């Protein structure tokens, strides 16, 4: 159970510094998602100077799995682009270590960390996140004297760390910025983000600073401060309130009101009547300029120069410089008036302006031409004479800039099974403006447009992930065969679940998804980790599905799946999926190795979780699409092989199954000599059985042999296993012949040799057979074994309900309800799918069905045996003889593997062909 939620912070002031302690919950918490784990580890290692990771040696020897969140976070933020972060030393504290084991445990952990470095190479988290700084400390048990001595060592380790946060205000700003970047999945450089934040902050503070000389006015005045140190600015200032004329900014006082207050504050204002107008105006101007300069110096911490000049003259007639067609399509008319005296005859009116007054074609400055009237010339070009920045988009192939802070919105997922809120991430690629300068007097520069003057500038690859839309972050034309990106929300995908029912659900991290549900809540670089061992689904590219058979990374799907159920599909491995995408696999090598293995799980109940514990699945150790191993072959050195050919390292669940007393009642009456059913072909005993009874009775013997062999094969997969079930065999026609009773040792061939000499002949007596079975059951009753009766017949006989009821009541009286299974070898089993069944066929199955119904009613009403788990109780059933081995698997627990529902996110908008 988690003791903290998120991160708790405590602050301890000392004489020299302020020590901030961040308390994180341990990694791999059962109540925390994989993404939450990864981001918390990333936050810890980025902001901290010393990371203490305490773990229990006895529980955490598998440090590769324990530090998976550390490794996953190593590929998110680039330490090289964030030099102010990732300056910590990682200290592994192994608690409760006795003195005798200290050296050995430290050496063992060091070797395991060396293996992580070798496996992940330069991408290992120790090098990337901690610059290789690692310290392993075996910590004594709490009762020992040495327990408290090592705290001094930790303090020295902290004192030796470089100071990366010089001031508390700077640390707080950096921490808030980092938290915001993690929330927004912004993996860009920290310095760029902080510079942007600083510019926005200064812009928001500037109006109050210029008007009042304060940082905040309400509710309490707050002086201007140095942002990094949070200390007031000491540069002198005036107490006057100024007026700021800025578009979009409103001020309570008008300009005239502010000017009146400033004029009244001038100590020579009262001498207005004693000074000449020029002298008084000049003195007031100097006073106002002094106040403004003092305020600006206080805000900027340095004096500025202000240059301003303008002189305008006019005459009586409008200037002839009018009707000029400008480059933007507008028309220009000079506002000046002719300066030529009216008594002088002139054909052209010229104003007093000597220079051209038309705006530069490339900026808003005036044309620098010395002839004011040159705009009347044909083809005249108006340029200011200054250098200009080109305003045309960059024309170099590739992407100029990829925003590191992705666009995020809160979205609502509405699926077939549930609705929930999630953050949706997308990315924007930009084509920037040309950065080249246009020389003075020119309207364009030489050469192609480029957004940077740096000859080594990088234009990014234009490929993007088909699933999330994130662009490749490698240079255009990069030599790497695979593209690479950060990945985001899989907005271009939809779920496809491997079930015929389109309402079937696949559960991922507590959320349920069905076929055609949108994939936007998942992220490319996290969804596979959340699914564990998995396959992807893609459209089959082979003309013949047989071409997909036997391939290591492809398995053809035989059934029809939505969408486009008529279009064939394949399972493909995680590795092949990323190869087809063209992008580098974003998962660690350890995760890739795990994803490459088979997703089949052992069916043993000990792997299932309950209300207090999580499931602990045991997975197949072979490759994802491996050929089935032979369950009848030599037993593996470790674990077992399931009946469907998967290898597990855990104990075979078959040997832990409940034990049964199986009573086989086989019909050998004359009707069983019919040859409409014959022994199963291609079995080790087919020839032997066919030679003696190539008929219905032979089919019965073949089914019995298959049953015994299947059970023996399952037990045989464990070298130490022995058969716990007891077998009894009763043959009957008009008479009853118990030929095997309570046998524990005979194998399938030995049992077959006992029943093989008997042949089909005579009448049929179900009543005598059931009565004999009741006697055998009671005679060999054991509380350790549940009674099971398998009744094999063509059903051509009648039996009173009372006979079956007596059998069932006897079983209940002894302590357990009998599980009764009727297997039909009659004609109706051949006509199971046909509507043309004669009355005799219906009658033959009626007796068997009625016997099963009576047994089922008794099972439903009988008190449950507390010694028998509910999971091993098998209800009575009726089946035909098409597959008796399947009946053995039903109630004797032939171990088959489990597999969670398969599902995948599939890119549907641009379907692959």
Secondary structure as UniProt FT lines:
FT   STRAND          7..13
FT   STRAND          18..24
FT   TURN            27..28
FT   TURN            30..31
FT   HELIX           34..47
FT   STRAND          50..56
FT   TURN            57..59
FT   HELIX           63..66
FT   HELIX           68..73
FT   TURN            74..76
FT   HELIX           79..81
FT   TURN            83..84
FT   STRAND          89..95
FT   HELIX           99..101
FT   HELIX           102..120
FT   HELIX           121..123
FT   HELIX           125..130
FT   TURN            131..132
FT   STRAND          134..138
FT   TURN            142..143
FT   HELIX           145..148
FT   HELIX           150..159
FT   HELIX           168..183
FT   TURN            184..185
FT   HELIX           190..212
FT   STRAND          214..216
FT   STRAND          222..223
FT   STRAND          225..226
FT   TURN            227..230
FT   STRAND          231..232
FT   TURN            247..248
FT   HELIX           255..264
FT   TURN            267..268
FT   HELIX           269..271
FT   TURN            272..274
FT   HELIX           277..300
FT   STRAND          322..325
FT   TURN            327..328
FT   STRAND          331..333
FT   STRAND          337..338
FT   TURN            342..343
FT   TURN            372..373
FT   HELIX           374..376
FT   TURN            378..379
FT   STRAND          388..389
FT   STRAND          401..402
FT   STRAND          407..414
FT   STRAND          419..426
FT   STRAND          429..430
FT   STRAND          437..438
FT   TURN            440..441
FT   TURN            455..456
FT   TURN            466..468
FT   TURN            476..477
FT   TURN            491..492
FT   STRAND          493..497
FT   TURN            502..503
FT   STRAND          505..508
FT   TURN            509..510
FT   STRAND          511..514
FT   TURN            515..516
FT   TURN            520..521
FT   HELIX           524..531
FT   STRAND          536..539
FT   HELIX           545..548
FT   TURN            549..550
FT   STRAND          554..557
FT   TURN            565..566
FT   STRAND          569..572
FT   HELIX           574..581
FT   HELIX           589..595
FT   HELIX           605..607
FT   TURN            624..625
FT   TURN            631..632
FT   STRAND          640..641
FT   TURN            643..644
FT   STRAND          647..648
FT   HELIX           653..656
FT   STRAND          659..667
FT   HELIX           670..673
FT   TURN            675..676
FT   TURN            684..685
FT   HELIX           686..692
FT   HELIX           696..716
FT   TURN            719..720
FT   STRAND          726..732
FT   STRAND          736..743
FT   HELIX           748..756
FT   HELIX           766..779
FT   TURN            783..784
FT   STRAND          785..793
FT   HELIX           801..814
FT   STRAND          819..824
FT   HELIX           827..830
FT   TURN            831..833
FT   HELIX           839..861
FT   TURN            866..867
FT   HELIX           870..872
FT   STRAND          877..880
FT   TURN            881..882
FT   HELIX           884..892
FT   STRAND          903..907
FT   TURN            909..910
//
